[in-house]
Amino acid sequence: MNYFMNPDTPEQIGLNDFLTKLPVETEYGRKRKEILVPVGEEGRLILEQSYQEIGKIMEEHDRHPGLIKELRKLIHGQKNIRKSLENSMDEQTLSDVELFEIKKQAFAMERVIGYLDRHKAVRFSSITLHPVKWLIELLDPEATGIETFYVYDEYDPKLKKLRSRKAKVKEQVLAEEKQKEKQVIEKLDVKPLWNKEVHIPKDQPEKQEKLQQMGMYLLANETKSHWIYRPIKHELEETLSGLFGEEEVLEQKIRERLSHCIGEKGEELLQNTEALGYLDILLGKVTVAIKYQCCEPEIIDKPMLRITEGRHPGLEEKLKKEGLRYMPVDIEASKGVTLITGANMGGKTMSLKMTALMVSLAQLGFWVPAKEFSFQPMEYIYFSTGDQQSHELGLSTFGAEVYGLKKVLKVAGKKGMILLDELASGTNPKEGYGISKAIVRHLSQESAISIVTTHYDGIGDLPEIRHLQVVGLRDGHLDEIKDELENVDDPSGVFEKFMDYRLKPKDRNDPVPRDAIRVAELMGLPENILENARGYLAENDREKEE
């Protein structure tokens, strides 16, 4: 297996949803978010650095509450100029639009550098920003402080002279055009000229000769009812056209020079864009850490995972919208197998998703939504829901599950996490029980941390397995549940309100919870059916004892 997790796992565990809510302000941040990859144990220093930086920004934010908002405002909306920088390094001449974007970003970069200099507690080595005053001076030679780019007169004395001459000639041309317009209007009694043209109706041929005497010529595209005349091009207009051409040649040489100067320091500027993207993602990580009340992960040196009061942000937000309270969960697992049992609505699946999400986030350099979290970085996470099918391979639910298990068992001896939800539930119960117990026994001897949920009784009897049980429905609230069910048409949400999702260690001698029968009773299933169900269970228990 040469992947950290299956392609569909990020969606299943809520990682994609979490990353969608990670705020970024720049195109650099968006790009970095798209290519975030988990860091394994070999990158421990990278992870610890990320955790510490999040913590230091949060501390500085406590001292200066506007810090995060201000930094995000300073970098907001910065476009990706990397291609333009690379072009300048390849001796290509940049356009005015490209020079404008570079200038605009230089101003933003200088403001960020100044702000970080004033808050040295968050001036991390990972955010190395090279000075850009030289770039601002290069692209803003008049020190206007305006972000718009223009080929300024100050770039070349010849340009200034040329533009001055061009302006004078342009004034002369305009003056002559106005004079010509005045003559035409007065002598021929026509409407004011439009686009330097005069339209003469074809039933007034006597005006043609006068127009030609006044320096007008007939256009070839006259209309059916009008002749269209335009002034013959004046000598000054020819001069003006030539000046425009000279100006463009000179401006292009200046653009070439500016592009060359930028290209010489292109590597530094590219590094600045990388640092800006890193800062953007880091601020996003801080924002979600505050939003979801996250804790700093602790990396430990043994194959173990410990979560105290862990929460799944996606489910927590969903329950909050429904007016329900989220119950944090504690999980501790180490090398071998931790088994979780409990009723269907007991949150077992969500505990697995929460665990996978937390480990993934921690290995992406995030703080995690828990009170405490310690772990050893994994080489992979394998998550199986137990109800997936493989349409591509034409496999049933159980076939797809076995196909995935076959692959993951090959690497179960490595440092990884295997999360199996309702193992072997897609086949008949007797065979499912046998296969489940065999797989659990096998995994209990491997190095991977495996957490398995199951409905099958007896799998947790293996001495080497740590068995956790969902607390389930609380006895003291059964009358309340019954009253609520009698007063609602839709029972959804009622049981969740009274369900205790916490996990507690289960001794092999503890009785198996009967939450399913409780739920059936509360929902009003006929008493004779309930009595028979209890009898069958008691009979089954006696057979097992014998």
Secondary structure, 3 states (H helix, E strand, C coil): CCCCCCCCHHHHHCHHHHHHCCCCCCHHHHHHHHCCCCCCHHHHHHHHHHHHHHHHHHHHHHHCCCHHHHHHHHHCCCCCCHHHHHHHHCCCCCCHHHHHHHHHHHHHHHHHHHHHHHCHHHCCCCCCCCCCHHHHHHHCCCCCCCCCCCCCHHHCHHHHHHHHHHHHHHHHHHHHHHHHHHHHHHHHCCCCCECCEEEEECCCCHHHHHHHHCCEEECCCCCCCEEEEEECCCHHHHHHHHHHHHHHHHHHHHHHHHHHHHHHCHHHHHHHHHHHHHHHHHHHHHHHHHHCCCECCEECCCCEEEEEEECCHHHHHHHHHCCCCCCCEEEEEECEEEEEECCCCCCHHHHHHHHHHHHHHHHCCCCECCCEEEECCCCCEEEECCCCCECCCCECHHHHHHHHHHHHHCCCCCCCEEEECCCCCCCCHHHHHHHHHHHHHHHCCCCCEEEEEECCCCHHHCCCCEEEEEEEECHHHHHHHHHHHHCCCCCCCHHHHHEEEEEEECCCCCCCCCHHHHHHHHCCCCHHHHHHHHHHHHHHHHHHHC
